[in-house]
Amino acid sequence: MTISYLPLEQWRKNWRVSGNRIVCRHCRTALEVTNAKRPFAHAQNCKCRDSTPEFPLQELQRIRDELDQSGLRRRAT
Ligand SMILES: [Zn+2]
């Protein structure tokens, strides 16, 4: 079941997870999860360069923590 949670949906608008990589949906740059401590480097002309977090994986984890705390995830599963 897919959880509908706005911050998570917004995250998914800019990123997708492909195997062990996080991919920007706009410039298609990929970052290995193992390199997630490095800031994400978009393509020069990427339109979401300035509007997305430098560390998308940490952002995703933060959103998931919030979800856990809100109890939404438990209700949804
Ligand atoms: Zn990008």
PDB file of the backbone (N, CA, C, O) and the ligand in Angstrom, with CONECT records:
HET     ZN  A 101       1
ATOM      1  N   MET A   1       0.835  -1.194   0.000  1.00  0.00           N
ATOM      2  CA  MET A   1       0.000   0.000   0.000  1.00  0.00           C
ATOM      3  C   MET A   1       0.877   1.254   0.000  1.00  0.00           C
ATOM      4  O   MET A   1       1.822   1.367   0.781  1.00  0.00           O
ATOM      5  N   THR A   2       0.553   2.175  -0.873  1.00  0.00           N
ATOM      6  CA  THR A   2       1.317   3.416  -0.942  1.00  0.00           C
ATOM      7  C   THR A   2       0.762   4.409   0.071  1.00  0.00           C
ATOM      8  O   THR A   2      -0.445   4.640   0.148  1.00  0.00           O
ATOM      9  N   ILE A   3       1.655   4.979   0.830  1.00  0.00           N
ATOM     10  CA  ILE A   3       1.249   5.948   1.836  1.00  0.00           C
ATOM     11  C   ILE A   3       1.167   7.321   1.206  1.00  0.00           C
ATOM     12  O   ILE A   3       2.093   7.759   0.523  1.00  0.00           O
ATOM     13  N   SER A   4       0.064   7.992   1.434  1.00  0.00           N
ATOM     14  CA  SER A   4      -0.100   9.339   0.927  1.00  0.00           C
ATOM     15  C   SER A   4       0.272  10.316   2.035  1.00  0.00           C
ATOM     16  O   SER A   4      -0.457  10.466   3.016  1.00  0.00           O
ATOM     17  N   TYR A   5       1.392  10.965   1.873  1.00  0.00           N
ATOM     18  CA  TYR A   5       1.894  11.884   2.877  1.00  0.00           C
ATOM     19  C   TYR A   5       2.588  12.997   2.121  1.00  0.00           C
ATOM     20  O   TYR A   5       3.550  12.754   1.392  1.00  0.00           O
ATOM     21  N   LEU A   6       2.106  14.219   2.291  1.00  0.00           N
ATOM     22  CA  LEU A   6       2.514  15.307   1.418  1.00  0.00           C
ATOM     23  C   LEU A   6       4.030  15.520   1.311  1.00  0.00           C
ATOM     24  O   LEU A   6       4.544  15.586   0.195  1.00  0.00           O
ATOM     25  N   PRO A   7       4.760  15.630   2.421  1.00  0.00           N
ATOM     26  CA  PRO A   7       6.219  15.828   2.257  1.00  0.00           C
ATOM     27  C   PRO A   7       6.878  14.705   1.473  1.00  0.00           C
ATOM     28  O   PRO A   7       7.831  14.934   0.728  1.00  0.00           O
ATOM     29  N   LEU A   8       6.369  13.493   1.643  1.00  0.00           N
ATOM     30  CA  LEU A   8       6.930  12.362   0.913  1.00  0.00           C
ATOM     31  C   LEU A   8       6.581  12.459  -0.569  1.00  0.00           C
ATOM     32  O   LEU A   8       7.401  12.142  -1.431  1.00  0.00           O
ATOM     33  N   GLU A   9       5.365  12.897  -0.856  1.00  0.00           N
ATOM     34  CA  GLU A   9       4.979  13.057  -2.264  1.00  0.00           C
ATOM     35  C   GLU A   9       5.792  14.149  -2.942  1.00  0.00           C
ATOM     36  O   GLU A   9       6.149  14.034  -4.115  1.00  0.00           O
ATOM     37  N   GLN A  10       6.081  15.211  -2.193  1.00  0.00           N
ATOM     38  CA  GLN A  10       6.901  16.277  -2.767  1.00  0.00           C
ATOM     39  C   GLN A  10       8.321  15.787  -3.027  1.00  0.00           C
ATOM     40  O   GLN A  10       8.937  16.123  -4.039  1.00  0.00           O
ATOM     41  N   TRP A  11       8.817  14.999  -2.107  1.00  0.00           N
ATOM     42  CA  TRP A  11      10.153  14.426  -2.306  1.00  0.00           C
ATOM     43  C   TRP A  11      10.167  13.582  -3.577  1.00  0.00           C
ATOM     44  O   TRP A  11      11.107  13.628  -4.370  1.00  0.00           O
ATOM     45  N   ARG A  12       9.102  12.816  -3.744  1.00  0.00           N
ATOM     46  CA  ARG A  12       9.032  11.922  -4.916  1.00  0.00           C
ATOM     47  C   ARG A  12       8.883  12.670  -6.229  1.00  0.00           C
ATOM     48  O   ARG A  12       9.163  12.129  -7.299  1.00  0.00           O
ATOM     49  N   LYS A  13       8.436  13.926  -6.140  1.00  0.00           N
ATOM     50  CA  LYS A  13       8.328  14.715  -7.371  1.00  0.00           C
ATOM     51  C   LYS A  13       9.705  15.037  -7.933  1.00  0.00           C
ATOM     52  O   LYS A  13       9.871  15.173  -9.145  1.00  0.00           O
ATOM     53  N   ASN A  14      10.679  15.158  -7.060  1.00  0.00           N
ATOM     54  CA  ASN A  14      12.019  15.550  -7.504  1.00  0.00           C
ATOM     55  C   ASN A  14      12.986  14.377  -7.591  1.00  0.00           C
ATOM     56  O   ASN A  14      13.985  14.441  -8.308  1.00  0.00           O
ATOM     57  N   TRP A  15      12.690  13.317  -6.867  1.00  0.00           N
ATOM     58  CA  TRP A  15      13.643  12.219  -6.786  1.00  0.00           C
ATOM     59  C   TRP A  15      12.958  10.889  -7.018  1.00  0.00           C
ATOM     60  O   TRP A  15      11.765  10.722  -6.766  1.00  0.00           O
ATOM     61  N   ARG A  16      13.752   9.943  -7.510  1.00  0.00           N
ATOM     62  CA  ARG A  16      13.273   8.580  -7.463  1.00  0.00           C
ATOM     63  C   ARG A  16      14.423   7.695  -7.016  1.00  0.00           C
ATOM     64  O   ARG A  16      15.595   8.010  -7.221  1.00  0.00           O
ATOM     65  N   VAL A  17      14.057   6.583  -6.401  1.00  0.00           N
ATOM     66  CA  VAL A  17      15.065   5.648  -5.933  1.00  0.00           C
ATOM     67  C   VAL A  17      15.136   4.523  -6.948  1.00  0.00           C
ATOM     68  O   VAL A  17      14.124   3.902  -7.274  1.00  0.00           O
ATOM     69  N   SER A  18      16.339   4.266  -7.445  1.00  0.00           N
ATOM     70  CA  SER A  18      16.541   3.231  -8.445  1.00  0.00           C
ATOM     71  C   SER A  18      17.641   2.311  -7.940  1.00  0.00           C
ATOM     72  O   SER A  18      18.821   2.661  -7.975  1.00  0.00           O
ATOM     73  N   GLY A  19      17.251   1.142  -7.474  1.00  0.00           N
ATOM     74  CA  GLY A  19      18.233   0.245  -6.869  1.00  0.00           C
ATOM     75  C   GLY A  19      18.854   0.912  -5.658  1.00  0.00           C
ATOM     76  O   GLY A  19      18.148   1.276  -4.717  1.00  0.00           O
ATOM     77  N   ASN A  20      20.154   1.073  -5.671  1.00  0.00           N
ATOM     78  CA  ASN A  20      20.805   1.748  -4.535  1.00  0.00           C
ATOM     79  C   ASN A  20      21.243   3.162  -4.929  1.00  0.00           C
ATOM     80  O   ASN A  20      22.214   3.699  -4.396  1.00  0.00           O
ATOM     81  N   ARG A  21      20.509   3.745  -5.868  1.00  0.00           N
ATOM     82  CA  ARG A  21      20.833   5.108  -6.286  1.00  0.00           C
ATOM     83  C   ARG A  21      19.626   6.017  -6.145  1.00  0.00           C
ATOM     84  O   ARG A  21      18.479   5.591  -6.276  1.00  0.00           O
ATOM     85  N   ILE A  22      19.917   7.274  -5.876  1.00  0.00           N
ATOM     86  CA  ILE A  22      18.878   8.297  -5.872  1.00  0.00           C
ATOM     87  C   ILE A  22      19.063   9.113  -7.138  1.00  0.00           C
ATOM     88  O   ILE A  22      20.163   9.588  -7.424  1.00  0.00           O
ATOM     89  N   VAL A  23      17.981   9.277  -7.899  1.00  0.00           N
ATOM     90  CA  VAL A  23      18.081   9.926  -9.199  1.00  0.00           C
ATOM     91  C   VAL A  23      17.214  11.184  -9.191  1.00  0.00           C
ATOM     92  O   VAL A  23      16.061  11.157  -8.762  1.00  0.00           O
ATOM     93  N   CYS A  24      17.790  12.288  -9.674  1.00  0.00           N
ATOM     94  CA  CYS A  24      17.018  13.513  -9.864  1.00  0.00           C
ATOM     95  C   CYS A  24      16.112  13.318 -11.075  1.00  0.00           C
ATOM     96  O   CYS A  24      16.576  12.922 -12.144  1.00  0.00           O
ATOM     97  N   ARG A  25      14.822  13.597 -10.908  1.00  0.00           N
ATOM     98  CA  ARG A  25      13.885  13.395 -12.020  1.00  0.00           C
ATOM     99  C   ARG A  25      14.065  14.429 -13.118  1.00  0.00           C
ATOM    100  O   ARG A  25      13.621  14.222 -14.247  1.00  0.00           O
ATOM    101  N   HIS A  26      14.710  15.534 -12.796  1.00  0.00           N
ATOM    102  CA  HIS A  26      14.809  16.615 -13.782  1.00  0.00           C
ATOM    103  C   HIS A  26      16.068  16.489 -14.640  1.00  0.00           C
ATOM    104  O   HIS A  26      15.996  16.557 -15.867  1.00  0.00           O
ATOM    105  N   CYS A  27      17.212  16.306 -13.999  1.00  0.00           N
ATOM    106  CA  CYS A  27      18.447  16.226 -14.799  1.00  0.00           C
ATOM    107  C   CYS A  27      18.965  14.787 -14.889  1.00  0.00           C
ATOM    108  O   CYS A  27      19.943  14.515 -15.586  1.00  0.00           O
ATOM    109  N   ARG A  28      18.308  13.875 -14.183  1.00  0.00           N
ATOM    110  CA  ARG A  28      18.646  12.442 -14.219  1.00  0.00           C
ATOM    111  C   ARG A  28      20.042  12.120 -13.697  1.00  0.00           C
ATOM    112  O   ARG A  28      20.599  11.062 -13.991  1.00  0.00           O
ATOM    113  N   THR A  29      20.581  13.021 -12.941  1.00  0.00           N
ATOM    114  CA  THR A  29      21.839  12.711 -12.265  1.00  0.00           C
ATOM    115  C   THR A  29      21.544  11.714 -11.147  1.00  0.00           C
ATOM    116  O   THR A  29      20.526  11.814 -10.462  1.00  0.00           O
ATOM    117  N   ALA A  30      22.445  10.756 -10.974  1.00  0.00           N
ATOM    118  CA  ALA A  30      22.247   9.734  -9.958  1.00  0.00           C
ATOM    119  C   ALA A  30      23.334   9.829  -8.898  1.00  0.00           C
ATOM    120  O   ALA A  30      24.478  10.186  -9.183  1.00  0.00           O
ATOM    121  N   LEU A  31      22.953   9.505  -7.680  1.00  0.00           N
ATOM    122  CA  LEU A  31      23.913   9.478  -6.582  1.00  0.00           C
ATOM    123  C   LEU A  31      23.801   8.126  -5.898  1.00  0.00           C
ATOM    124  O   LEU A  31      22.714   7.705  -5.502  1.00  0.00           O
ATOM    125  N   GLU A  32      24.928   7.454  -5.766  1.00  0.00           N
ATOM    126  CA  GLU A  32      24.927   6.180  -5.051  1.00  0.00           C
ATOM    127  C   GLU A  32      24.577   6.436  -3.590  1.00  0.00           C
ATOM    128  O   GLU A  32      25.059   7.393  -2.984  1.00  0.00           O
ATOM    129  N   VAL A  33      23.740   5.580  -3.037  1.00  0.00           N
ATOM    130  CA  VAL A  33      23.359   5.729  -1.643  1.00  0.00           C
ATOM    131  C   VAL A  33      24.597   5.700  -0.747  1.00  0.00           C
ATOM    132  O   VAL A  33      24.637   6.367   0.287  1.00  0.00           O
ATOM    133  N   THR A  34      25.607   4.922  -1.149  1.00  0.00           N
ATOM    134  CA  THR A  34      26.827   4.841  -0.349  1.00  0.00           C
ATOM    135  C   THR A  34      27.602   6.158  -0.343  1.00  0.00           C
ATOM    136  O   THR A  34      28.466   6.372   0.507  1.00  0.00           O
ATOM    137  N   ASN A  35      27.290   7.043  -1.298  1.00  0.00           N
ATOM    138  CA  ASN A  35      27.935   8.359  -1.345  1.00  0.00           C
ATOM    139  C   ASN A  35      27.025   9.456  -0.814  1.00  0.00           C
ATOM    140  O   ASN A  35      27.263  10.639  -1.057  1.00  0.00           O
ATOM    141  N   ALA A  36      25.990   9.067  -0.095  1.00  0.00           N
ATOM    142  CA  ALA A  36      24.947  10.034   0.261  1.00  0.00           C
ATOM    143  C   ALA A  36      25.421  11.112   1.220  1.00  0.00           C
ATOM    144  O   ALA A  36      24.706  12.086   1.457  1.00  0.00           O
ATOM    145  N   LYS A  37      26.610  10.952   1.773  1.00  0.00           N
ATOM    146  CA  LYS A  37      27.113  12.004   2.662  1.00  0.00           C
ATOM    147  C   LYS A  37      27.652  13.181   1.869  1.00  0.00           C
ATOM    148  O   LYS A  37      27.917  14.246   2.428  1.00  0.00           O
ATOM    149  N   ARG A  38      27.816  12.989   0.555  1.00  0.00           N
ATOM    150  CA  ARG A  38      28.240  14.089  -0.306  1.00  0.00           C
ATOM    151  C   ARG A  38      27.023  14.873  -0.761  1.00  0.00           C
ATOM    152  O   ARG A  38      25.951  14.301  -0.955  1.00  0.00           O
ATOM    153  N   PRO A  39      27.180  16.179  -0.933  1.00  0.00           N
ATOM    154  CA  PRO A  39      26.045  16.932  -1.473  1.00  0.00           C
ATOM    155  C   PRO A  39      25.702  16.434  -2.874  1.00  0.00           C
ATOM    156  O   PRO A  39      26.581  16.043  -3.643  1.00  0.00           O
ATOM    157  N   PHE A  40      24.421  16.454  -3.185  1.00  0.00           N
ATOM    158  CA  PHE A  40      23.976  16.011  -4.499  1.00  0.00           C
ATOM    159  C   PHE A  40      24.403  17.049  -5.535  1.00  0.00           C
ATOM    160  O   PHE A  40      24.149  18.241  -5.356  1.00  0.00           O
ATOM    161  N   ALA A  41      25.040  16.614  -6.603  1.00  0.00           N
ATOM    162  CA  ALA A  41      25.505  17.542  -7.640  1.00  0.00           C
ATOM    163  C   ALA A  41      24.629  17.411  -8.873  1.00  0.00           C
ATOM    164  O   ALA A  41      24.772  16.469  -9.652  1.00  0.00           O
ATOM    165  N   HIS A  42      23.713  18.371  -9.046  1.00  0.00           N
ATOM    166  CA  HIS A  42      22.848  18.359 -10.227  1.00  0.00           C
ATOM    167  C   HIS A  42      23.612  18.812 -11.460  1.00  0.00           C
ATOM    168  O   HIS A  42      24.715  19.349 -11.361  1.00  0.00           O
ATOM    169  N   ALA A  43      23.019  18.591 -12.609  1.00  0.00           N
ATOM    170  CA  ALA A  43      23.565  19.158 -13.844  1.00  0.00           C
ATOM    171  C   ALA A  43      23.481  20.682 -13.767  1.00  0.00           C
ATOM    172  O   ALA A  43      22.632  21.233 -13.067  1.00  0.00           O
ATOM    173  N   GLN A  44      24.370  21.351 -14.494  1.00  0.00           N
ATOM    174  CA  GLN A  44      24.431  22.819 -14.460  1.00  0.00           C
ATOM    175  C   GLN A  44      23.076  23.478 -14.689  1.00  0.00           C
ATOM    176  O   GLN A  44      22.735  24.465 -14.037  1.00  0.00           O
ATOM    177  N   ASN A  45      22.309  22.920 -15.621  1.00  0.00           N
ATOM    178  CA  ASN A  45      21.070  23.586 -16.019  1.00  0.00           C
ATOM    179  C   ASN A  45      19.831  22.983 -15.351  1.00  0.00           C
ATOM    180  O   ASN A  45      18.705  23.243 -15.777  1.00  0.00           O
ATOM    181  N   CYS A  46      20.041  22.182 -14.310  1.00  0.00           N
ATOM    182  CA  CYS A  46      18.883  21.540 -13.675  1.00  0.00           C
ATOM    183  C   CYS A  46      18.004  22.575 -12.992  1.00  0.00           C
ATOM    184  O   CYS A  46      18.493  23.439 -12.264  1.00  0.00           O
ATOM    185  N   LYS A  47      16.706  22.478 -13.234  1.00  0.00           N
ATOM    186  CA  LYS A  47      15.818  23.514 -12.705  1.00  0.00           C
ATOM    187  C   LYS A  47      15.551  23.359 -11.214  1.00  0.00           C
ATOM    188  O   LYS A  47      15.053  24.287 -10.576  1.00  0.00           O
ATOM    189  N   CYS A  48      15.874  22.211 -10.655  1.00  0.00           N
ATOM    190  CA  CYS A  48      15.612  22.060  -9.218  1.00  0.00           C
ATOM    191  C   CYS A  48      16.895  22.149  -8.401  1.00  0.00           C
ATOM    192  O   CYS A  48      16.908  21.801  -7.220  1.00  0.00           O
ATOM    193  N   ARG A  49      17.960  22.607  -9.020  1.00  0.00           N
ATOM    194  CA  ARG A  49      19.238  22.764  -8.329  1.00  0.00           C
ATOM    195  C   ARG A  49      19.136  23.519  -7.017  1.00  0.00           C
ATOM    196  O   ARG A  49      19.676  23.097  -5.995  1.00  0.00           O
ATOM    197  N   ASP A  50      18.435  24.640  -7.063  1.00  0.00           N
ATOM    198  CA  ASP A  50      18.400  25.519  -5.899  1.00  0.00           C
ATOM    199  C   ASP A  50      17.221  25.239  -4.980  1.00  0.00           C
ATOM    200  O   ASP A  50      17.160  25.763  -3.868  1.00  0.00           O
ATOM    201  N   SER A  51      16.294  24.425  -5.434  1.00  0.00           N
ATOM    202  CA  SER A  51      15.071  24.251  -4.647  1.00  0.00           C
ATOM    203  C   SER A  51      15.000  22.893  -3.956  1.00  0.00           C
ATOM    204  O   SER A  51      14.024  22.600  -3.265  1.00  0.00           O
ATOM    205  N   THR A  52      16.012  22.074  -4.136  1.00  0.00           N
ATOM    206  CA  THR A  52      15.987  20.767  -3.492  1.00  0.00           C
ATOM    207  C   THR A  52      17.102  20.680  -2.455  1.00  0.00           C
ATOM    208  O   THR A  52      18.101  21.391  -2.551  1.00  0.00           O
ATOM    209  N   PRO A  53      16.929  19.808  -1.466  1.00  0.00           N
ATOM    210  CA  PRO A  53      17.962  19.687  -0.441  1.00  0.00           C
ATOM    211  C   PRO A  53      19.270  19.144  -1.015  1.00  0.00           C
ATOM    212  O   PRO A  53      19.276  18.368  -1.970  1.00  0.00           O
ATOM    213  N   GLU A  54      20.369  19.569  -0.413  1.00  0.00           N
ATOM    214  CA  GLU A  54      21.682  19.087  -0.866  1.00  0.00           C
ATOM    215  C   GLU A  54      21.870  17.614  -0.563  1.00  0.00           C
ATOM    216  O   GLU A  54      22.644  16.918  -1.219  1.00  0.00           O
ATOM    217  N   PHE A  55      21.145  17.157   0.446  1.00  0.00           N
ATOM    218  CA  PHE A  55      21.303  15.761   0.872  1.00  0.00           C
ATOM    219  C   PHE A  55      19.950  15.054   0.825  1.00  0.00           C
ATOM    220  O   PHE A  55      19.297  14.890   1.856  1.00  0.00           O
ATOM    221  N   PRO A  56      19.532  14.639  -0.361  1.00  0.00           N
ATOM    222  CA  PRO A  56      18.178  14.085  -0.519  1.00  0.00           C
ATOM    223  C   PRO A  56      17.928  12.838   0.321  1.00  0.00           C
ATOM    224  O   PRO A  56      16.804  12.610   0.769  1.00  0.00           O
ATOM    225  N   LEU A  57      18.966  12.027   0.540  1.00  0.00           N
ATOM    226  CA  LEU A  57      18.749  10.809   1.321  1.00  0.00           C
ATOM    227  C   LEU A  57      18.444  11.149   2.783  1.00  0.00           C
ATOM    228  O   LEU A  57      17.547  10.569   3.396  1.00  0.00           O
ATOM    229  N   GLN A  58      19.203  12.095   3.324  1.00  0.00           N
ATOM    230  CA  GLN A  58      18.933  12.523   4.698  1.00  0.00           C
ATOM    231  C   GLN A  58      17.532  13.113   4.801  1.00  0.00           C
ATOM    232  O   GLN A  58      16.821  12.898   5.783  1.00  0.00           O
ATOM    233  N   GLU A  59      17.152  13.858   3.770  1.00  0.00           N
ATOM    234  CA  GLU A  59      15.816  14.443   3.745  1.00  0.00           C
ATOM    235  C   GLU A  59      14.756  13.341   3.756  1.00  0.00           C
ATOM    236  O   GLU A  59      13.760  13.436   4.474  1.00  0.00           O
ATOM    237  N   LEU A  60      14.975  12.308   2.966  1.00  0.00           N
ATOM    238  CA  LEU A  60      14.027  11.198   2.917  1.00  0.00           C
ATOM    239  C   LEU A  60      13.937  10.508   4.280  1.00  0.00           C
ATOM    240  O   LEU A  60      12.851  10.144   4.732  1.00  0.00           O
ATOM    241  N   GLN A  61      15.076  10.336   4.915  1.00  0.00           N
ATOM    242  CA  GLN A  61      15.068   9.686   6.228  1.00  0.00           C
ATOM    243  C   GLN A  61      14.323  10.537   7.254  1.00  0.00           C
ATOM    244  O   GLN A  61      13.598  10.017   8.102  1.00  0.00           O
ATOM    245  N   ARG A  62      14.516  11.857   7.161  1.00  0.00           N
ATOM    246  CA  ARG A  62      13.829  12.766   8.071  1.00  0.00           C
ATOM    247  C   ARG A  62      12.304  12.649   7.874  1.00  0.00           C
ATOM    248  O   ARG A  62      11.548  12.598   8.843  1.00  0.00           O
ATOM    249  N   ILE A  63      11.877  12.607   6.625  1.00  0.00           N
ATOM    250  CA  ILE A  63      10.452  12.485   6.331  1.00  0.00           C
ATOM    251  C   ILE A  63       9.913  11.163   6.866  1.00  0.00           C
ATOM    252  O   ILE A  63       8.813  11.108   7.417  1.00  0.00           O
ATOM    253  N   ARG A  64      10.698  10.098   6.699  1.00  0.00           N
ATOM    254  CA  ARG A  64      10.249   8.792   7.191  1.00  0.00           C
ATOM    255  C   ARG A  64      10.170   8.760   8.712  1.00  0.00           C
ATOM    256  O   ARG A  64       9.274   8.133   9.278  1.00  0.00           O
ATOM    257  N   ASP A  65      11.109   9.437   9.375  1.00  0.00           N
ATOM    258  CA  ASP A  65      11.058   9.527  10.838  1.00  0.00           C
ATOM    259  C   ASP A  65       9.790  10.243  11.277  1.00  0.00           C
ATOM    260  O   ASP A  65       9.110   9.817  12.211  1.00  0.00           O
ATOM    261  N   GLU A  66       9.480  11.340  10.586  1.00  0.00           N
ATOM    262  CA  GLU A  66       8.268  12.092  10.898  1.00  0.00           C
ATOM    263  C   GLU A  66       7.041  11.205  10.736  1.00  0.00           C
ATOM    264  O   GLU A  66       6.121  11.230  11.554  1.00  0.00           O
ATOM    265  N   LEU A  67       7.049  10.423   9.666  1.00  0.00           N
ATOM    266  CA  LEU A  67       5.937   9.514   9.401  1.00  0.00           C
ATOM    267  C   LEU A  67       5.773   8.519  10.548  1.00  0.00           C
ATOM    268  O   LEU A  67       4.662   8.268  11.014  1.00  0.00           O
ATOM    269  N   ASP A  68       6.897   7.958  10.994  1.00  0.00           N
ATOM    270  CA  ASP A  68       6.854   7.006  12.104  1.00  0.00           C
ATOM    271  C   ASP A  68       6.273   7.652  13.345  1.00  0.00           C
ATOM    272  O   ASP A  68       5.440   7.070  14.040  1.00  0.00           O
ATOM    273  N   GLN A  69       6.734   8.884  13.611  1.00  0.00           N
ATOM    274  CA  GLN A  69       6.285   9.561  14.820  1.00  0.00           C
ATOM    275  C   GLN A  69       4.815   9.935  14.732  1.00  0.00           C
ATOM    276  O   GLN A  69       4.111   9.929  15.741  1.00  0.00           O
ATOM    277  N   SER A  70       4.352  10.258  13.545  1.00  0.00           N
ATOM    278  CA  SER A  70       2.959  10.669  13.393  1.00  0.00           C
ATOM    279  C   SER A  70       2.010   9.486  13.533  1.00  0.00           C
ATOM    280  O   SER A  70       0.819   9.674  13.779  1.00  0.00           O
ATOM    281  N   GLY A  71       2.525   8.272  13.378  1.00  0.00           N
ATOM    282  CA  GLY A  71       1.669   7.101  13.457  1.00  0.00           C
ATOM    283  C   GLY A  71       0.953   6.797  12.154  1.00  0.00           C
ATOM    284  O   GLY A  71       0.244   5.796  12.046  1.00  0.00           O
ATOM    285  N   LEU A  72       1.141   7.673  11.153  1.00  0.00           N
ATOM    286  CA  LEU A  72       0.470   7.462   9.869  1.00  0.00           C
ATOM    287  C   LEU A  72       0.878   6.144   9.237  1.00  0.00           C
ATOM    288  O   LEU A  72       0.063   5.423   8.661  1.00  0.00           O
ATOM    289  N   ARG A  73       2.176   5.848   9.364  1.00  0.00           N
ATOM    290  CA  ARG A  73       2.661   4.640   8.727  1.00  0.00           C
ATOM    291  C   ARG A  73       2.007   3.408   9.350  1.00  0.00           C
ATOM    292  O   ARG A  73       1.640   2.466   8.649  1.00  0.00           O
ATOM    293  N   ARG A  74       1.868   3.429  10.674  1.00  0.00           N
ATOM    294  CA  ARG A  74       1.265   2.272  11.331  1.00  0.00           C
ATOM    295  C   ARG A  74      -0.189   2.094  10.895  1.00  0.00           C
ATOM    296  O   ARG A  74      -0.654   0.981  10.650  1.00  0.00           O
ATOM    297  N   ARG A  75      -0.898   3.237  10.805  1.00  0.00           N
ATOM    298  CA  ARG A  75      -2.291   3.155  10.408  1.00  0.00           C
ATOM    299  C   ARG A  75      -2.441   2.638   8.977  1.00  0.00           C
ATOM    300  O   ARG A  75      -3.408   1.955   8.641  1.00  0.00           O
ATOM    301  N   ALA A  76      -1.453   2.986   8.142  1.00  0.00           N
ATOM    302  CA  ALA A  76      -1.576   2.680   6.723  1.00  0.00           C
ATOM    303  C   ALA A  76      -1.223   1.230   6.410  1.00  0.00           C
ATOM    304  O   ALA A  76      -1.597   0.713   5.358  1.00  0.00           O
ATOM    305  N   THR A  77      -0.515   0.581   7.306  1.00  0.00           N
ATOM    306  CA  THR A  77      -0.066  -0.764   6.967  1.00  0.00           C
ATOM    307  C   THR A  77      -0.908  -1.827   7.679  1.00  0.00           C
ATOM    308  O   THR A  77      -0.667  -3.022   7.508  1.00  0.00           O
TER     309      THR A  77
HETATM  310 ZN    ZN A 101      18.733  17.740 -10.925  1.00  0.00          ZN2+
END
